[in-house]
Amino acid sequence: MSGSKNSDIRAKRSDAELKRFNVEAKRFDVEPKRFDVEAKRSDIRAKRSDAEAKRFDVEAKRSDVEAKRSDAELKKSDIQNQRTGHYEACILRAE
């Protein structure tokens, strides 16, 4: 009877070891998948960061264009004012 008990104990130990081995094997299967998911997340973050940098560059270029337009309008206005002043001076001289 004690032989049967020992055999049962050995069988249970073997089953427990097999279960531990299977759990460990599943961990090894899952771990690379975790790395893949994290790599994909990292790629997505990098793409978002690149897109945000591009948006920032576009906004900076728009701001530069607006500043140049504003400068051009000021110059145009100054030239018109100078011409008006010149014409007024000519008219005053003519009178």
C-alpha positions as CSV (number, residue, x, y, z in Angstrom):
1,M,0.0,0.0,0.0
2,S,2.8,2.4,0.8
3,G,4.2,1.7,-2.7
4,S,1.0,2.8,-4.2
5,K,1.0,5.9,-2.1
6,N,4.5,6.7,-3.1
7,S,3.6,6.2,-6.7
8,D,0.6,8.5,-6.4
9,I,2.8,11.2,-4.8
10,R,5.4,10.8,-7.6
11,A,2.6,11.1,-10.2
12,K,1.2,14.2,-8.5
13,R,4.7,15.7,-8.4
14,S,5.2,14.9,-12.1
15,D,1.9,16.5,-12.9
16,A,2.8,19.6,-10.9
17,E,6.2,19.9,-12.6
18,L,4.5,19.4,-16.0
19,K,2.0,22.2,-15.2
20,R,4.9,24.5,-14.1
21,F,6.7,23.7,-17.3
22,N,3.6,24.5,-19.4
23,V,3.2,27.8,-17.5
24,E,6.8,28.7,-18.1
25,A,6.5,27.8,-21.8
26,K,3.4,30.1,-22.1
27,R,5.4,32.9,-20.5
28,F,8.1,32.4,-23.2
29,D,5.4,32.5,-25.9
30,V,3.8,35.7,-24.5
31,E,7.0,37.6,-23.9
32,P,8.0,38.1,-27.6
33,K,4.4,39.3,-28.3
34,R,4.8,41.9,-25.5
35,F,8.0,43.1,-27.1
36,D,6.2,43.3,-30.5
37,V,3.3,45.3,-29.1
38,E,5.7,47.6,-27.3
39,A,7.7,48.1,-30.4
40,K,4.5,48.9,-32.4
41,R,3.5,51.4,-29.7
42,S,6.9,53.0,-29.8
43,D,6.6,53.3,-33.6
44,I,3.2,54.9,-33.3
45,R,4.6,57.4,-30.8
46,A,7.4,58.3,-33.1
47,K,5.1,58.8,-36.0
48,R,2.9,61.0,-33.9
49,S,5.9,63.0,-32.8
50,D,7.0,63.4,-36.4
51,A,3.6,64.5,-37.5
52,E,3.5,67.1,-34.7
53,A,6.9,68.4,-35.7
54,K,5.7,68.7,-39.3
55,R,2.6,70.6,-38.1
56,F,4.8,72.9,-36.1
57,D,7.1,73.5,-39.2
58,V,4.0,74.3,-41.3
59,E,2.7,76.8,-38.7
60,A,6.1,78.4,-38.5
61,K,6.2,78.8,-42.3
62,R,2.7,80.2,-42.3
63,S,3.7,82.7,-39.7
64,D,6.8,83.7,-41.8
65,V,4.6,84.1,-44.9
66,E,2.2,86.3,-42.9
67,A,5.0,88.4,-41.6
68,K,6.4,88.9,-45.1
69,R,3.0,89.8,-46.4
70,S,2.6,92.3,-43.5
71,D,6.0,93.8,-44.3
72,A,5.1,94.1,-48.0
73,E,1.8,95.8,-47.1
74,L,3.7,98.3,-44.9
75,K,6.2,99.0,-47.6
76,K,3.4,99.4,-50.2
77,S,1.6,101.8,-47.8
78,D,4.9,103.8,-47.2
79,I,5.5,104.1,-50.9
80,Q,1.9,105.3,-51.5
81,N,2.3,107.8,-48.7
82,Q,5.5,109.1,-50.1
83,R,3.9,109.4,-53.6
84,T,1.0,111.3,-52.1
85,G,3.3,113.6,-50.2
86,H,5.4,114.1,-53.3
87,Y,2.2,114.9,-55.4
88,E,1.0,117.3,-52.7
89,A,4.3,119.1,-52.6
90,C,4.3,119.4,-56.4
91,I,0.7,120.8,-56.3
92,L,1.7,123.3,-53.6
93,R,4.7,124.4,-55.7
94,A,2.6,124.7,-58.8
95,E,0.2,127.0,-57.0
